[in-house]
Amino acid sequence: MIKVAKIKCLGGHRLRATFSDGMAGDYDFSAIVNQSGPMVEPLRDPVFFARVFLEDGAPTWPNGFDAAPGWLRREIEATGALARDAAA
């Protein structure tokens, strides 16, 4: 099972995820945080968004919102941005 091993906020609503298999890529959450709903509303604030942390290999925010690692990897791969992490 793929998990996120490292997460880094790149500013705005962009994250760089490094997965447990050494692959990595950037993802822009702007489209998600601009949706309606009480869980995504706090993420619109870039300071709150930057408080992302890993819980059981999933990017998670203090309000309980999280992103499934498999979904995140597929999204990054679909943009062509998934590549071997040079630091891995």
C-alpha positions in Angstrom: 0.0 0.0 0.0 1.4 3.4 -1.1 1.6 6.0 1.6 2.9 9.6 1.6 6.3 9.5 3.3 7.0 13.3 3.2 4.8 16.3 2.6 5.9 19.9 1.9 3.8 23.0 1.4 5.0 24.9 -1.6 2.9 28.0 -1.0 -0.6 28.8 -1.8 -2.5 25.6 -2.1 0.3 23.5 -3.6 1.9 20.5 -1.9 4.9 18.3 -2.8 4.3 14.7 -1.8 7.0 12.0 -1.7 5.5 8.5 -1.6 6.8 5.5 0.2 8.1 4.0 -3.1 10.4 7.0 -3.7 8.1 8.7 -6.3 7.2 12.3 -5.8 5.2 15.2 -7.4 3.5 18.4 -6.8 -0.3 18.9 -6.6 -2.4 22.1 -6.6 -5.4 21.7 -4.3 -6.9 25.0 -5.5 -9.9 23.4 -7.2 -10.6 21.3 -4.1 -10.4 24.2 -1.6 -12.6 26.3 -3.8 -15.5 23.8 -3.5 -18.2 24.5 -1.0 -18.4 22.6 2.3 -17.4 23.0 6.0 -14.4 20.7 5.7 -12.7 22.6 2.9 -13.6 26.1 4.0 -10.7 26.4 6.5 -8.2 25.2 3.9 -8.8 28.3 1.8 -6.6 30.2 4.3 -3.0 29.6 3.1 -1.7 29.7 6.7 -4.2 27.0 7.7 -3.4 25.0 4.6 0.3 25.1 5.4 -0.4 23.3 8.7 -0.7 20.0 6.7 0.8 17.0 8.4 1.0 13.2 7.8 -1.3 10.9 9.7 -1.0 7.2 8.7 0.6 8.2 5.4 -2.2 10.6 4.4 -1.9 14.4 4.2 -4.1 15.7 6.9 -5.2 19.1 8.3 -6.0 20.1 11.9 -9.8 20.1 11.1 -9.7 16.4 10.1 -9.7 16.9 6.3 -7.4 14.4 4.6 -6.4 13.2 1.2 -6.1 9.5 0.4 -2.6 8.7 -0.7 -3.7 6.5 -3.6 -6.0 9.3 -4.9 -3.2 11.9 -4.6 -0.7 9.7 -6.4 -3.2 9.1 -9.3 -3.9 12.8 -9.5 -0.2 13.7 -9.7 0.4 10.9 -12.2 -2.5 12.2 -14.4 -0.8 15.6 -14.7 2.5 13.9 -15.8 4.3 15.3 -12.7 5.1 12.0 -10.9 8.8 11.3 -11.0 11.5 9.6 -8.9 12.4 11.9 -5.9 16.0 13.0 -6.4 16.5 12.9 -2.7 15.2 9.4 -2.3 
